[in-house]
């Protein structure tokens, strides 16, 4: 680092950090406590000689040759204090850098020799001295403090890195500091890759071109519908191009993801062939846009990703095949995921994971099959909301056990009486009066008989269909109103119409169910949901998901 005034971005061993660092006045002083110091000591010790990366250090060269430390001062200060302790056991362990705080005259000397007397001079020295005591206590709690110090120094010299980022001279320091520290957001893999890529690209005189392409890709991936389609998540990330970079870097399986894995994996590739590496990013972007623009691929890929498949897996699946072959592979993946025979479909019930899979697929396939329509299934809406499987027609309200729930259930069914043609005006008026009286003095005893009477009134005579069968279930945005969830078809139909009028997103098949789209004209009874309706709904389900069901003789 010494003498280097160009933009630089690379891993640097702690033992190789060289130079005089100044912590500028716009930063707060040293504030790490025992928890942070101990965590750093434990993390480095537990790395046991494996390559280990600390958070970035961001600095900018000053005219006087010193480094202005923009980010990382807490870590560098603590590491300096650790090296100071190690030197007591290993005299050759001299730090190769120094550090001073602009607002604390004498801070460079105090960091070399912290004393309890001076620790009372100011708040920074106070915290520094507390850190010194914490470091000493940590080492001296080891079985052999000297051996622990020697091993620790070996790690710092051979396997523990910081991500060193030398900010360009034209970057305004306080602006960069604010961007890095509002919310304590560190440099991301994407920012590190971009800085290194543009540094290498400048050598090829293509810096502006790549920067413009980077912005275009980021803008495209920020389109909420596209992002949800390709990730299954709402658009909340700070940078979206990370998806492509992570795919190139091939993230390790499992929950543990090493810090800066993507940057560290791509760094040698960029250093060896920056343009070739960038071309791969551009190719991935083109692949995503091609999938997004293709109606069939959009729906099939979107479904698989919404059910847990990763973008990288889909990229691998698309390799070495034609578009037709890729689509056939997608079909096979959906078929294998469902793992259902045709005869299994009608047996699916409430609470079965595959029930949710089938209902979502039916909605996706229904929209995909609309060849003359520009409508698409909204994976953005699906990712942004909580969804549940709802009974189309609930035949009891047993799950309701609070007064407020009973009152709301009665209000909903009272209001729905207005459109029911099978009850006379006189009977409707009398029933409404009894409901109002019960709402005013609600109890389990007053609710139960009215609940039974109203459920019977809103149900078809003689209909005893299985309430939990898939033919009585639909996909709806989760509603905390449990009274509505336990309501009859007519109440829910009215609610769906109200939502539709104000522009709420309602999955196409759910809307079709409550508009009786699947029931032939001869069987239409607009206020009720019966066996004839369930049969039509199940038939439509078989039509739309049938291509993804296993043959009867195959499992």
C-alpha positions in Angstrom: 0.0 0.0 0.0 2.8 2.4 0.8 3.4 4.8 -2.0 0.4 3.6 -4.0 -1.8 6.6 -5.0 -4.0 4.9 -7.5 -7.5 3.5 -6.9 -6.9 0.1 -5.3 -9.2 -2.7 -4.2 -7.9 -6.0 -2.9 -7.6 -8.3 0.1 -4.7 -7.3 2.4 -3.3 -9.4 5.2 -3.6 -7.6 8.5 0.2 -8.1 8.9 0.7 -6.3 5.6 -1.2 -3.1 6.5 1.3 -0.3 6.1 1.1 3.4 6.5 0.1 6.3 8.8 -3.7 6.5 9.3 -5.6 9.6 10.4 -9.1 9.3 11.7 -10.7 12.6 10.6 -12.8 14.9 12.8 -16.1 14.1 11.1 -16.0 10.6 12.6 -16.9 9.7 16.1 -14.0 8.4 18.3 -13.2 4.9 19.4 -16.3 3.3 20.9 -15.9 -0.4 20.9 -16.8 -2.1 24.1 -16.0 -5.5 25.6 -18.5 -7.4 23.4 -17.1 -6.1 20.1 -13.5 -6.6 21.1 -14.2 -10.1 22.4 -16.1 -11.0 19.3 -13.2 -9.9 17.1 -10.7 -12.0 19.1 -13.0 -15.0 19.1 -13.7 -14.8 15.4 -10.0 -14.6 14.4 -9.0 -17.3 16.9 -11.7 -19.7 15.7 -10.6 -19.2 12.1 -7.7 -21.5 13.1 -5.5 -20.5 10.2 -8.2 -20.7 7.5 -8.6 -17.7 5.2 -10.8 -15.2 7.0 -12.0 -11.8 5.9 -12.8 -8.9 8.1 -15.0 -6.0 7.1 -13.6 -3.5 4.5 -11.2 -0.8 5.3 -11.8 2.3 3.2 -9.1 5.0 3.0 -8.0 7.9 0.8 -4.5 9.1 0.3 -3.9 12.7 1.6 -1.5 15.2 0.1 0.8 14.7 3.1 1.2 11.0 2.4 -1.1 9.9 5.2 -4.2 7.8 4.7 -7.5 9.4 5.7 -9.4 6.5 7.3 -13.0 6.7 6.1 -14.3 3.3 7.3 -12.8 0.7 9.5 -11.3 2.8 12.3 -12.8 0.7 15.1 -11.3 -2.5 13.7 -7.9 -1.0 12.8 -7.7 0.6 16.3 -8.5 -2.7 18.0 -6.1 -4.7 15.8 -3.4 -2.2 16.7 -4.1 -2.8 20.4 -4.0 -6.5 19.9 -0.6 -6.3 18.1 0.6 -4.1 21.0 -0.3 -6.9 23.5 1.2 -9.6 21.3 4.5 -7.7 21.2 4.9 -8.3 25.0 5.2 -12.0 24.2 6.8 -11.8 20.8 9.1 -8.7 20.5 9.4 -9.0 16.7 5.6 -8.5 16.3 5.8 -4.8 15.4 2.7 -3.2 13.8 3.5 -1.8 10.4 1.0 1.0 10.6 0.2 3.8 13.0 -3.0 5.5 13.8 -4.1 8.9 15.2 -7.3 10.7 15.9 -7.5 14.2 14.5 -9.6 15.4 17.4 -7.3 13.9 20.1 -3.8 15.3 20.3 -1.4 12.7 21.5 -3.6 9.8 20.4 -0.8 8.1 18.4 1.4 8.0 21.4 -1.4 6.9 23.7 -2.2 3.9 21.4 1.4 2.8 21.8 1.3 3.1 25.6 -2.2 3.3 27.1 -2.0 4.1 30.8 -4.8 4.2 33.4 -3.9 7.7 34.3 -4.4 9.1 30.8 -7.5 7.1 30.3 -9.4 9.7 32.2 -8.3 12.5 29.9 -11.1 12.0 27.3 -13.8 9.5 26.3 -11.7 8.0 23.4 -8.8 7.2 25.7 -11.2 5.7 28.2 -12.6 3.3 25.7 -9.2 2.5 24.4 -8.0 1.5 27.8 -11.1 -0.6 28.4 -10.3 -2.5 25.2 -6.6 -3.0 26.3 -7.9 -4.6 29.5 -10.3 -6.8 27.6 -7.6 -8.0 25.2 -5.2 -8.8 28.1 -8.0 -10.7 30.0 -8.8 -12.6 26.8 -5.3 -13.8 26.2 -4.5 -14.5 29.9 -7.7 -16.7 30.1 -6.0 -19.1 27.6 -4.1 -22.1 28.9 -0.8 -20.7 27.5 -1.1 -16.9 26.8 2.3 -16.8 25.1 1.4 -19.6 22.7 -2.0 -18.0 22.1 -0.3 -14.7 21.2 2.1 -16.4 18.8 -0.7 -18.3 17.1 -2.8 -15.1 16.9 0.1 -13.2 15.3 0.5 -16.1 12.8 -3.1 -15.8 11.8 -2.9 -12.0 11.3 0.2 -12.5 9.2 -0.9 -15.4 7.1 -4.6 -15.8 6.9 -6.7 -12.9 8.2 -7.5 -10.2 5.6 -9.2 -6.9 5.4 -10.8 -5.8 2.1 -8.7 -2.8 1.3 -10.4 -0.1 -0.7 -8.5 3.0 -1.7 -11.1 5.6 -2.6 -10.4 7.7 -5.7 -9.0 11.1 -5.1 -12.0 12.8 -6.6 -14.5 11.2 -4.2 -15.6 13.5 -1.4 -14.6 11.9 1.9 -17.6 12.9 4.0 -20.1 11.9 1.4 -18.5 8.4 1.1 -18.4 8.2 4.9 -22.1 9.0 5.2 -23.1 6.5 2.5 -21.1 3.7 4.2 -22.2 4.5 7.8 -25.9 5.5 7.6 -27.5 2.3 9.1 -24.0 0.8 9.3 -24.2 -0.6 5.8 -20.8 -1.9 4.8 -19.4 -2.2 1.3 -21.2 -4.9 -0.6 -19.8 -7.6 -2.9 -21.3 -5.7 -5.8 -19.6 -2.4 -4.9 -16.3 -4.1 -4.5 -16.6 -5.9 -7.8 -17.6 -2.7 -9.5 -14.7 -0.8 -8.2 -12.2 -3.5 -9.2 -13.9 -4.0 -12.6 -13.8 -0.2 -13.4 -10.2 0.0 -12.3 -9.2 -2.7 -14.7 -11.6 -1.4 -17.4 -9.9 2.0 -17.4 -6.8 0.3 -18.6 -8.8 -0.8 -21.7 -10.4 2.6 -22.0 -13.8 1.0 -21.5 -14.6 2.4 -18.1 -17.5 4.6 -19.2 -19.0 1.9 -21.4 -19.0 -0.7 -18.6 -20.3 1.8 -16.0 -23.2 2.6 -18.3 -23.9 -1.1 -18.9 -23.8 -1.7 -15.1 -26.4 1.0 -14.5 -28.6 -0.4 -17.3 -28.5 -3.9 -15.8 -29.2 -2.6 -12.3 -32.1 -0.5 -13.6 -33.6 -3.5 -15.4 -33.3 -5.8 -12.4 -35.0 -3.2 -10.2 -38.3 -3.6 -12.1 -40.3 -5.1 -9.3 -42.2 -7.6 -11.4 -39.0 -8.8 -13.1 -37.1 -9.1 -9.8 -39.9 -11.1 -8.1 -40.1 -13.4 -11.2 -36.4 -14.2 -11.1 -35.9 -14.3 -7.3 -39.3 -15.0 -5.7 -38.7 -12.0 -3.4 -40.0 -8.4 -3.2 -37.6 -5.8 -4.4 -35.8 -4.8 -1.2 -32.1 -5.3 -1.8 -29.6 -2.4 -2.0 -28.1 -3.8 -5.2 -29.8 -6.2 -7.7 -26.9 -7.0 -10.0 -25.5 -9.0 -7.0 -27.9 -11.8 -8.2 -25.8 -12.1 -11.4 -22.5 -11.8 -9.7 -23.4 -14.4 -7.1 -24.5 -16.8 -9.9 -21.1 -16.4 -11.6 -19.3 -17.0 -8.3 -21.4 -20.1 -7.5 -22.4 -19.7 -3.8 -21.6 -22.6 -1.6 -24.5 -24.7 -0.5 -25.8 -24.4 3.1 -26.7 -21.5 5.2 -23.1 -20.3 5.9 -21.9 -17.9 3.3 -18.3 -16.6 3.8 -17.9 -12.9 3.9 -17.1 -11.4 0.5 -17.2 -14.9 -1.2 -18.5 -13.4 -4.5 -15.8 -10.7 -4.6 -13.0 -13.0 -3.6 -14.1 -15.6 -6.2 -14.4 -13.1 -9.0 -11.4 -11.0 -8.1 -8.8 -13.2 -9.9 -11.0 -13.6 -12.9 -11.4 -9.8 -13.2 -7.7 -9.3 -12.7 -6.8 -11.9 -15.4 -9.6 -11.0 -17.9 -11.8 -8.1 -16.9 -13.7 -7.8 -20.2 -14.3 -11.6 -20.5 -15.7 -11.6 -16.9 -17.9 -8.7 -17.6 -19.2 -10.2 -20.8 -20.4 -13.2 -18.7 -22.4 -10.7 -16.5 -23.9 -9.1 -19.6 -24.8 -12.6 -21.0 -26.6 -13.4 -17.8 -28.5 -10.2 -18.0 -29.6 -11.0 -21.6 -30.7 -14.4 -20.5 -32.9 -13.0 -17.7 -34.5 -10.4 -20.1 -35.1 -13.2 -22.7 -36.8 -15.3 -20.1 -38.9 -12.3 -18.9 -40.0 -11.4 -22.4 -41.0 -15.0 -23.3 -44.6 -15.6 -22.0 -44.2 -19.4 -21.5 -40.8 -19.2 -19.9 -41.8 -16.4 -17.7 -44.6 -18.4 -16.1 -42.9 -21.7 -15.8 -39.6 -20.3 -14.4 -41.5 -17.9 -12.2 -43.5 -20.8 -10.7 -40.4 -22.9 -10.1 -38.6 -20.0 -8.4 -41.6 -19.2 -6.3 -41.6 -22.8 -5.0 -37.9 -22.6 -4.0 -35.8 -23.2 -7.0 -32.8 -20.9 -7.3 -31.9 -18.6 -10.2 -28.5 -20.3 -10.6 -30.2 -23.7 -10.9 -32.3 -22.5 -13.7 -29.3 -21.0 -15.5 -27.5 -24.4 -15.3 -30.7 -26.1 -16.6 -30.8 -23.8 -19.6 -27.2 -24.6 -20.7 -26.4 -26.7 -23.7 -29.9 -27.0 -25.0 -32.4 -25.3 -27.4 -35.2 -23.1 -26.2 -37.7 -26.0 -26.9 -35.5 -28.5 -24.9 -35.2 -26.0 -22.1 -39.0 -25.6 -21.9 -39.3 -29.4 -21.8 -36.8 -29.6 -18.9 -38.9 -26.9 -17.1 -42.0 -29.0 -17.6 -40.2 -32.1 -16.2 -39.0 -30.1 -13.1 -42.6 -29.0 -12.4 -43.9 -32.5 -12.9 -41.3 -34.0 -10.6 -41.9 -31.2 -8.0 -45.6 -32.0 -7.9 -45.2 -35.7 -8.1 -48.9 -36.3 -8.4 -51.0 -38.7 -10.5 -54.3 -37.6 -12.0 -56.2 -39.7 -9.5 -54.4 -37.9 -6.6 -55.8 -34.5 -7.5 -59.3 -34.8 -6.1 -57.9 -36.3 -2.9 -55.8 -33.2 -2.0 -57.1 -31.5 1.1 -56.7 -28.4 3.3 -53.4 -28.4 5.1 -51.5 -30.5 2.5 -48.5 -28.7 1.1 -49.3 -30.0 -2.4 -52.7 -28.4 -2.3 -51.1 -25.0 -2.2 -48.7 -26.0 -5.0 -51.5 -27.1 -7.3 -53.7 -24.0 -6.7 -50.8 -21.7 -7.4 -49.9 -23.7 -10.6 -53.5 -23.5 -11.7 -53.5 -19.7 -11.4 -50.1 -19.4 -13.2 -51.2 -21.8 -16.0 -54.6 -20.1 -16.4 -52.9 -16.8 -17.1 -50.2 -18.4 -19.3 -52.8 -20.1 -21.5 -54.5 -16.7 -22.3 -52.7 -16.5 -25.7 -54.7 -13.4 -26.8 -54.2 -11.5 -23.6 -51.2 -9.4 -22.4 -52.0 -10.3 -18.8 -49.3 -12.0 -16.8 -49.4 -13.7 -13.4 -48.1 -11.2 -10.9 -45.1 -12.8 -9.1 -44.5 -9.4 -7.6 -47.9 -9.6 -5.8 -47.3 -13.2 -4.9 -43.9 -12.3 -3.3 -45.1 -9.1 -1.6 -48.0 -10.6 0.3 -48.8 -13.4 2.7 -51.1 -15.9 1.0 -53.3 -18.6 2.4 -55.6 -21.4 1.3 -59.2 -20.4 2.0 -62.4 -22.4 2.1 -64.6 -21.1 -0.7 -67.7 -22.0 1.4 -67.1 -22.5 5.2 -69.9 -24.6 6.8 -69.2 -23.8 10.4 -67.5 -21.1 12.5 -66.0 -23.4 15.2 -62.7 -21.6 15.1 -64.2 -18.4 16.3 -64.0 -18.2 20.1 -64.0 -14.5 21.0 -66.9 -12.0 21.3 -65.4 -9.6 18.7 -65.2 -12.5 16.2 -68.8 -13.6 16.8 -70.0 -10.0 16.4 -68.1 -9.5 13.1 -69.3 -12.9 11.7 -72.9 -11.9 12.5 -72.5 -8.5 10.9 -71.1 -10.0 7.7 -73.9 -12.5 7.3 -76.6 -9.9 8.3 -75.3 -7.6 5.5 -75.3 -10.5 3.0 -79.0 -11.3 3.7 -79.9 -8.2 1.6 -79.1 -10.0 -1.7 -80.4 -13.5 -0.8 -83.5 -14.3 -3.0 -84.7 -17.4 -1.0 -85.9 -15.5 2.0 -89.0 -13.2 2.2 -88.7 -9.6 3.3 -90.7 -10.3 6.4 -88.4 -13.2 7.5 -85.3 -11.1 6.6 -86.5 -8.3 8.8 -87.2 -10.6 11.7 -83.8 -12.4 11.4 -81.9 -9.1 11.1 -83.5 -7.9 14.3 -82.5 -11.1 16.2 -78.9 -10.7 14.8 -78.7 -7.1 16.0 -79.9 -8.1 19.4 -77.3 -10.8 19.6 -74.5 -8.5 18.5 -75.5 -6.1 21.4 -75.4 -8.9 24.0 -73.1 -11.5 22.5 -72.2 -14.8 24.1 -71.5 -18.4 23.0 -75.1 -19.3 23.8 -76.6 -16.4 21.7 -74.1 -16.9 18.8 -74.3 -20.7 18.3 -78.0 -21.0 17.2 -77.7 -18.0 14.9 -74.5 -19.3 13.4 -76.2 -22.7 12.6 -79.3 -21.0 11.2 -77.4 -18.6 9.0 -75.0 -21.3 7.7 -78.0 -23.5 6.7 -79.7 -20.5 5.1 -76.7 -19.8 2.9 -76.0 -23.4 1.9 -77.8 -25.5 -0.7 -80.2 -28.0 0.7 -78.9 -31.5 0.8 -75.3 -30.4 -0.1 -72.8 -32.3 2.0 -69.6 -31.8 0.1 -66.2 -32.3 1.8 -65.4 -28.8 3.1 -61.7 -29.5 3.2 -61.4 -31.0 -0.3 -59.4 -29.0 -2.9 -62.6 -28.4 -4.9 -63.7 -26.1 -2.0 -60.4 -24.3 -1.7 -58.9 -21.2 -3.3 -55.8 -19.0 -3.1 -56.3 -15.7 -1.3 -54.2 -13.0 0.3 -54.1 -13.7 4.0 -56.7 -11.7 5.9 -56.4 -11.3 9.7 -60.2 -11.2 9.8 -60.9 -14.7 11.0 -64.6 -14.0 10.9 -64.4 -13.5 7.1 -62.3 -16.7 6.7 -65.0 -18.7 8.4 -67.9 -17.2 6.4 -70.1 -18.8 3.8 -69.7 -18.4 0.0 -72.1 -15.4 -0.4 -70.3 -13.4 2.2 -66.9 -14.1 0.6 -68.3 -13.4 -2.9 -69.4 -9.9 -1.8 -66.0 -9.3 -0.2 -64.2 -10.4 -3.4 -66.3 -8.0 -5.4 -65.6 -5.2 -3.0 -61.8 -5.9 -3.3 -62.0 -6.1 -7.0 -63.8 -2.7 -7.3 -60.9 -0.9 -5.5 -58.3 -2.6 -7.5 -57.0 -5.2 -5.1 -55.0 -8.0 -6.7 -57.1 -11.2 -6.7 -55.6 -14.4 -8.3 -57.4 -15.1 -11.5 -58.8 -18.5 -10.5 -60.1 -17.1 -7.2 -61.9 -14.4 -9.1 -63.3 -16.9 -11.5 -64.6 -19.1 -8.6 -66.6 -16.3 -7.0 -67.9 -15.2 -10.4 -69.0 -18.7 -11.1 -66.8 -18.9 -14.2 -66.4 -22.7 -13.9 -70.1 -23.5 -13.5 -72.1 -24.0 -16.7 -75.1 -21.8 -17.3 -77.7 -24.5 -16.4 -76.2 -24.9 -12.9 -75.7 -21.3 -12.0 -76.9 -20.3 -8.5 -75.0 -17.1 -7.9 -75.4 -16.9 -4.1 -74.4 -20.5 -3.3 -71.5 -22.9 -3.8 -72.5 -26.5 -4.2 -71.5 -29.9 -5.7 -72.1 -28.8 -9.3 -69.8 -25.8 -8.7 -67.1 -28.0 -7.2 -67.2 -30.4 -10.1 -66.7 -27.7 -12.6 -63.9 -26.1 -10.6 -62.1 -29.5 -10.3 -62.5 -30.2 -14.0 -60.9 -26.8 -14.8 -58.1 -27.7 -12.4 -57.4 -30.9 -14.2 -57.4 -29.1 -17.5 -54.8 -26.5 -16.4 -52.4 -28.7 -14.4 -53.0 -31.9 -16.3 -49.8 -31.6 -18.3 -47.8 -31.7 -15.1 -49.4 -34.8 -13.6 -47.7 -38.1 -13.7 -49.1 -40.9 -15.9 -51.2 -43.3 -13.9 -48.6 -46.1 -14.2 -45.6 -43.9 -13.3 -44.4 -42.7 -9.8 
